[in-house]
């Protein structure tokens, strides 16, 4: 076989002349002035970074600065106010501060308990139970102070007209012979002179009046339910104008009309205006009594007399 290299021949291709690019004169100068440096290899060029977000740190720093400025302004205002309070308000501010400090110290002193001394040893050590019981301190009984009695107020106790009754009770309706100390109860009945308490004939005690007789004195006896002092108010006036009048007397806790009365006054026969007298009895106890007596003067004619007794504790209105 013939050799392929010999049989097949490849015609030679003539190399075409490479046309050089025409470079302008300015470009030549630029190339001449630029130092020789290798052109960057496209494979070695760093990739273009993607678009990143906006950095916010400057705004944070600005906020911190504003806060610091605000705090500085507040501190400055406080400092200026303190200077104003110290130098312009004078001693009053200092006195107020001192008073507040003293009040705080006082409160702390009151609130702080004072420690009490405690025994360093147990008092029950080396003592029997009986000894410890006997050594227990006794507490003295507290002194009981009696409460003061309630204050007494003025009040009405009795009135002969208002309290008039058909039965004997707090008021007793009595009669006696002149000069005698024996008093007898009257009888309550209706006669020609009305429904009253009667002794003999016209001798009587009615709700607002009384009439003694030639042979009879009449009496109103009132029994006290309280302790004195008491005030008595007596009103009397003639109903039948004429005669020589009557005598009115008051006895304290006695039926003996011969003793000295605590009050006595005559009422003249023509005295239609009468009188109103007050007097006080300091010493009287519950159960004791007052006797109000009406008797003739010399003549018994025209002796019908208005009579009213008011008795009050302390004083009468």
C-alpha positions in Angstrom: 0.0 0.0 0.0 1.1 3.3 -0.8 1.7 5.7 2.0 -1.3 8.0 2.6 1.0 10.9 3.3 2.5 10.5 0.1 -0.7 10.1 -1.8 -2.7 12.9 -0.2 -1.2 16.3 -0.1 -2.8 19.3 1.5 -2.3 22.4 -0.4 -0.8 25.2 1.5 -2.9 28.2 2.1 -1.3 31.5 1.7 -1.5 33.6 4.7 -3.3 36.7 4.1 -1.7 39.8 5.3 -3.3 41.1 8.5 -4.6 44.5 8.1 -3.6 46.7 10.9 -6.3 48.9 12.2 -5.8 52.5 11.8 -5.3 54.2 15.1 -5.8 57.9 15.2 -3.2 60.2 16.5 -4.9 61.1 19.7 -5.4 57.5 20.5 -1.8 56.9 19.9 -0.9 59.6 22.4 -3.2 58.1 25.0 -1.7 54.7 24.5 1.8 56.1 24.7 1.0 58.0 27.9 -0.7 55.0 29.6 1.8 52.6 31.2 1.8 49.1 30.1 -0.7 47.2 32.1 -2.4 44.1 31.3 -6.1 44.4 30.4 -8.3 42.8 33.0 -9.2 39.3 32.4 -13.0 39.1 32.2 -12.9 35.9 34.2 -11.0 37.6 37.0 -13.4 40.6 37.2 -15.5 40.6 40.5 -19.1 40.3 40.0 -21.3 43.3 40.3 -23.0 43.4 43.8 -26.8 43.6 43.9 -28.6 46.8 45.0 -28.4 47.0 48.8 -31.0 48.7 51.1 -30.5 52.2 52.5 -28.4 52.4 55.7 -30.7 53.7 58.6 -28.0 54.2 61.3 -27.6 58.0 60.8 -31.3 58.5 61.8 -30.8 56.4 65.0 -27.9 58.6 66.0 -29.9 61.7 65.3 -32.7 60.5 67.6 -30.2 59.8 70.4 -28.9 63.3 70.0 -32.4 64.8 70.3 -33.1 62.9 73.4 -29.9 64.0 75.0 -30.7 67.6 74.1 -34.2 67.3 75.7 -32.8 65.8 78.9 -30.2 68.6 79.1 -33.0 71.2 78.7 -35.0 69.6 81.5 -32.0 69.5 83.8 -31.3 73.1 83.0 -34.8 74.1 83.9 -34.7 72.3 87.2 -31.4 73.9 88.0 -32.7 77.4 87.2 -35.8 76.8 89.3 -33.6 75.6 92.2 -31.5 78.8 92.0 -34.7 80.8 91.9 -36.1 79.1 94.9 -32.8 79.4 96.8 -32.0 83.1 96.2 -35.4 84.7 95.5 -37.9 83.2 97.9 -35.8 84.2 100.9 -36.1 82.6 104.4 -39.6 81.3 103.9 -38.4 78.5 101.6 -35.7 77.5 104.2 -38.3 77.6 107.0 -40.6 75.4 104.9 -37.8 72.9 104.3 -36.8 72.9 107.9 -40.4 72.4 109.0 -40.8 69.5 106.6 -37.6 67.9 107.8 -38.6 68.3 111.5 -42.0 66.8 110.7 -40.4 63.8 109.0 -38.0 63.4 112.0 -40.9 63.6 114.4 -42.9 61.0 112.5 -39.9 58.7 112.4 -39.4 59.2 116.2 -43.0 58.3 116.9 -43.1 55.4 114.6 -39.8 53.9 115.7 -40.5 51.6 118.7 -38.2 52.1 121.7 -36.5 48.8 122.5 -37.2 47.6 126.0 -34.8 45.9 128.3 -35.0 42.2 128.3 -33.6 39.9 131.0 -30.4 38.2 130.0 -31.5 35.0 131.8 -34.7 33.1 132.0 -36.4 34.0 135.4 -37.8 30.5 135.5 -34.4 28.8 135.6 -33.7 27.0 138.9 -37.2 27.7 140.2 -39.9 25.3 140.9 -43.3 25.6 139.3 -44.9 26.7 142.6 -42.2 29.4 143.1 -42.9 30.7 139.6 -46.6 30.8 140.2 -46.2 32.7 143.4 -43.9 35.2 141.7 -46.4 36.1 139.1 -47.1 39.8 139.7 -50.7 40.7 140.7 -52.6 43.3 138.8 -54.3 45.9 140.9 -58.0 46.3 140.3 -58.9 49.5 138.4 -60.7 52.1 140.4 -64.2 52.5 139.3 -65.3 56.1 139.2 -69.0 56.5 139.4 -70.6 58.4 136.6 -71.9 61.8 137.6 -75.7 61.9 137.9 -77.5 63.3 134.9 -78.1 67.0 135.1 -81.5 68.1 136.3 -83.6 70.2 133.9 -86.5 72.5 134.7 -89.8 70.6 134.4 -93.4 70.9 135.4 -94.2 68.6 138.3 -97.8 69.5 139.3 -100.6 71.9 138.7 -103.7 72.0 141.1 -106.1 72.8 138.3 -104.7 70.5 135.6 -104.3 67.6 138.0 -107.7 68.0 139.7 -109.2 64.5 140.1 -112.2 62.8 141.7 -109.9 60.5 143.7 -107.3 61.2 146.4 -103.7 60.6 145.1 -100.7 62.9 144.5 -103.1 65.7 145.5 -105.1 65.2 148.7 -108.2 67.4 149.5 -108.5 67.9 153.2 -110.3 70.0 155.9 -109.9 70.7 159.6 -111.3 72.7 162.4 -109.5 76.0 163.0 -106.6 75.5 165.4 -106.6 71.7 165.0 -103.9 69.6 163.4 -106.2 66.8 162.6 -107.0 66.9 158.8 -109.8 64.9 157.4 -110.3 63.9 153.7 -113.2 65.6 151.9 -115.9 63.9 149.9 -116.2 64.2 146.1 -119.8 64.8 145.2 -122.3 67.1 143.4 -124.1 69.8 145.4 -125.7 73.1 144.8 -122.3 74.7 144.3 -121.2 72.1 141.7 -119.2 68.9 141.6 -116.4 69.4 144.0 -114.7 68.1 147.1 -116.9 69.0 150.2 -116.6 69.1 153.9 -119.7 70.6 155.6 -122.3 72.6 153.8 -120.6 75.1 151.3 -117.0 74.4 152.5 -115.4 73.0 149.4 -112.5 72.6 147.0 -113.2 72.8 143.3 -111.0 72.5 140.2 -110.0 76.2 140.2 -111.3 77.6 143.5 -112.0 77.0 147.2 -114.2 78.3 149.9 -113.3 78.0 153.7 -116.0 78.2 156.4 -116.5 79.6 159.9 -115.6 76.3 161.4 -113.4 74.8 158.7 -110.1 75.4 157.1 -109.4 73.7 153.7 -106.1 72.3 152.5 -104.4 71.0 149.3 -101.7 68.5 150.1 -99.1 67.6 147.4 -96.6 64.8 147.8 -93.2 65.3 146.1 -91.8 62.6 143.8 -88.4 64.3 143.4 -85.6 65.8 145.4 -85.4 69.6 145.6 -85.0 72.4 144.8 -88.4 73.1 143.6 -90.2 76.4 142.7 -93.8 77.1 143.7 -96.0 79.6 141.9 -99.3 80.6 143.6 -102.1 82.6 142.0 -105.1 83.8 143.9 -107.9 86.3 143.4 -111.4 86.9 144.9 -114.4 85.7 143.0 -117.0 87.1 145.3 -115.9 90.7 146.0 -116.7 91.7 149.6 -116.0 90.6 153.1 -112.6 90.9 154.7 -110.9 88.3 152.5 -108.9 85.1 153.2 -105.4 84.0 154.3 -103.3 81.6 152.2 -100.4 79.8 153.8 -97.9 77.0 152.8 -96.3 74.5 155.2 -93.4 72.3 154.4 -93.8 68.6 155.4 -96.0 69.3 158.4 -99.8 69.3 159.1 -99.3 71.5 162.1 -100.7 74.9 161.0 -99.5 76.5 164.2 -95.9 76.3 163.1 -94.3 79.0 161.0 -95.3 78.6 157.3 -92.8 78.9 154.4 -95.2 81.3 152.8 -98.2 83.3 153.9 -100.2 86.2 152.4 -103.7 87.6 153.0 -106.0 88.4 150.1 -108.3 91.3 150.8 -112.1 91.0 150.2 -112.2 93.5 147.4 -109.0 92.3 145.6 -110.4 91.0 142.4 -106.9 91.3 140.7 -105.3 89.0 143.3 -101.6 88.1 143.4 -99.1 85.7 141.8 -96.1 84.9 144.0 -93.1 82.6 143.5 -90.8 81.1 146.1 -88.2 78.2 146.1 -87.9 75.3 148.5 -84.4 73.9 148.5 -84.8 70.9 150.7 -87.5 68.4 149.9 -87.2 64.6 149.4 -89.4 62.1 147.6 -92.4 61.3 149.9 -92.3 64.6 151.7 -95.2 67.0 151.1 -96.4 70.6 151.0 -99.7 71.7 152.6 -101.5 74.7 151.0 -104.1 76.1 153.5 -106.9 78.6 152.9 -108.7 80.0 155.9 -111.1 82.8 156.6 -109.8 86.2 157.9 -112.5 87.4 160.4 -115.6 87.2 158.4 -116.5 84.1 156.2 -118.9 86.0 153.9 -117.8 86.4 150.2 -114.8 84.1 150.6 -115.1 82.2 147.4 -111.6 82.5 145.9 -109.8 81.5 142.7 -106.8 79.4 143.6 -104.1 77.7 141.5 -100.7 76.2 142.5 -98.0 75.3 140.0 -94.9 73.3 141.1 -91.8 72.9 139.0 -88.4 71.3 139.4 -85.7 73.9 139.5 -87.9 76.7 138.1 -91.2 77.4 136.5 -91.7 79.1 133.2 
